[in-house]
Amino acid sequence: MKVRNLTLTACLLASCVWCFSLVSQANSAEPSSAGFKPVASVEGLMNGQVLVFKQIGKLVANENAPKRIKRIHAYAEVLAELANVNTFNSEKTDYQGWAGDLRDESLELSVAAKKGADSGSMSQIMARMKATCESCHDVYQ
């Protein structure tokens, strides 16, 4: 079980590094989706989001986890980027809205963790994130 958790953690951290490298190369003046197309299937992307969300939930609940705040911050940024990519998976405005809301809520959680928010505050943000996911899944799953 520990090897599986370490493997998942290593994969998620590698994803963080990759996302950060993309962000550092991006032109911050004006976002553009010209030519952007997600390479993962919607199902694959959703499964990734679920995995990251569950890891965040475990960390929020376990106040004694090693490097807890740093890991919540990093995982929340990865989830935000996955949700950001997800905004490109449909042209429907409600779908894009929910994906954008999850992105924004994930970034809110990342900032809250970095500022040292307590478990209750982070749990409230996660509850909003879950409600956002469920709203979308009620229509599209």
C-alpha positions as CSV (number, residue, x, y, z in Angstrom):
1,M,0.0,0.0,0.0
2,K,2.9,2.4,0.8
3,V,4.5,1.7,-2.6
4,R,1.2,2.5,-4.3
5,N,0.8,5.8,-2.3
6,L,4.4,6.8,-3.0
7,T,4.0,6.0,-6.7
8,L,0.8,8.1,-6.9
9,T,2.5,10.9,-5.0
10,A,5.5,10.8,-7.4
11,C,3.2,10.9,-10.4
12,L,1.2,13.8,-9.0
13,L,4.3,15.8,-8.1
14,A,5.7,15.1,-11.6
15,S,2.4,16.5,-13.0
16,C,2.9,19.6,-10.8
17,V,6.4,20.1,-12.2
18,W,5.1,19.7,-15.8
19,C,2.2,22.1,-15.2
20,F,4.4,24.7,-13.6
21,S,6.8,24.4,-16.6
22,L,3.9,25.1,-18.9
23,V,2.7,28.0,-16.9
24,S,6.2,29.6,-16.8
25,Q,6.4,29.4,-20.6
26,A,2.9,30.9,-21.1
27,N,2.3,34.4,-22.4
28,S,0.4,36.0,-19.5
29,A,-0.8,39.0,-21.6
30,E,-3.8,37.3,-23.2
31,P,-4.9,33.7,-22.7
32,S,-5.6,31.9,-26.0
33,S,-7.1,28.6,-26.7
34,A,-6.2,28.7,-30.4
35,G,-5.1,25.2,-31.3
36,F,-5.4,23.8,-27.8
37,K,-7.0,20.4,-27.6
38,P,-7.0,18.2,-24.5
39,V,-5.2,15.0,-25.2
40,A,-6.8,13.0,-22.4
41,S,-10.3,11.6,-22.7
42,V,-13.0,13.3,-20.6
43,E,-13.2,10.1,-18.6
44,G,-9.5,10.0,-18.1
45,L,-9.4,13.6,-17.0
46,M,-12.3,13.1,-14.6
47,N,-10.6,10.0,-13.1
48,G,-7.5,12.1,-12.6
49,Q,-9.5,14.9,-10.9
50,V,-11.1,12.3,-8.6
51,L,-7.7,10.9,-7.6
52,V,-6.3,14.3,-6.8
53,F,-9.5,15.4,-5.0
54,K,-9.3,12.2,-2.8
55,Q,-5.7,12.9,-1.9
56,I,-6.5,16.4,-0.9
57,G,-9.4,15.2,1.2
58,K,-7.1,12.8,3.0
59,L,-4.6,15.5,3.7
60,V,-7.2,18.0,4.9
61,A,-8.5,15.3,7.3
62,N,-5.0,14.3,8.6
63,E,-3.5,17.2,10.4
64,N,-0.4,15.2,11.2
65,A,0.5,14.3,7.6
66,P,4.1,15.1,6.6
67,K,4.4,18.3,4.6
68,R,0.6,18.5,4.7
69,I,0.2,22.2,3.8
70,K,2.7,22.1,1.0
71,R,1.1,19.0,-0.5
72,I,-2.5,20.4,-0.2
73,H,-1.2,23.5,-2.0
74,A,0.5,21.5,-4.7
75,Y,-2.4,19.1,-5.3
76,A,-5.0,21.9,-5.3
77,E,-2.9,23.6,-8.1
78,V,-2.8,20.4,-10.1
79,L,-6.6,20.0,-9.6
80,A,-7.1,23.6,-10.8
81,E,-5.1,22.9,-13.9
82,L,-7.0,19.7,-14.6
83,A,-10.3,21.6,-14.3
84,N,-8.8,24.4,-16.5
85,V,-8.1,21.8,-19.2
86,N,-11.6,20.4,-18.7
87,T,-13.1,23.7,-19.7
88,F,-12.0,22.9,-23.3
89,N,-13.8,19.5,-23.4
90,S,-17.2,21.0,-24.3
91,E,-18.5,24.1,-26.0
92,K,-21.6,24.1,-23.7
93,T,-21.4,27.1,-21.4
94,D,-22.8,25.4,-18.3
95,Y,-20.1,22.7,-18.6
96,Q,-17.4,25.3,-19.1
97,G,-18.9,27.2,-16.1
98,W,-18.7,24.3,-13.8
99,A,-15.2,23.4,-14.9
100,G,-14.2,27.0,-14.4
101,D,-15.8,27.1,-11.0
102,L,-13.9,24.0,-9.9
103,R,-10.7,25.6,-11.2
104,D,-11.3,28.7,-9.2
105,E,-12.3,26.8,-6.1
106,S,-9.2,24.7,-6.3
107,L,-7.1,27.8,-6.6
108,E,-8.9,29.2,-3.5
109,L,-8.0,26.0,-1.6
110,S,-4.4,26.2,-2.7
111,V,-4.2,29.8,-1.4
112,A,-6.0,28.9,1.8
113,A,-3.6,26.1,2.4
114,K,-0.6,28.2,1.7
115,K,-1.9,30.8,4.2
116,G,-2.3,28.1,6.9
117,A,-6.1,27.8,6.9
118,D,-7.5,25.4,9.4
119,S,-9.0,22.0,8.4
120,G,-12.6,23.4,8.9
121,S,-12.0,26.2,6.4
122,M,-10.4,23.9,3.9
123,S,-13.2,21.4,4.3
124,Q,-15.8,24.1,3.5
125,I,-14.0,24.9,0.3
126,M,-13.8,21.2,-0.5
127,A,-17.6,20.9,0.1
128,R,-18.2,23.7,-2.5
129,M,-15.8,21.9,-4.9
130,K,-17.7,18.6,-4.4
131,A,-21.1,20.4,-5.0
132,T,-19.7,21.9,-8.2
133,C,-18.7,18.5,-9.4
134,E,-22.0,17.0,-8.5
135,S,-23.9,19.8,-10.3
136,C,-22.1,19.0,-13.5
137,H,-22.3,15.3,-13.0
138,D,-26.1,15.6,-12.5
139,V,-26.3,16.9,-16.1
140,Y,-23.4,15.2,-17.9
141,Q,-22.5,12.0,-16.2
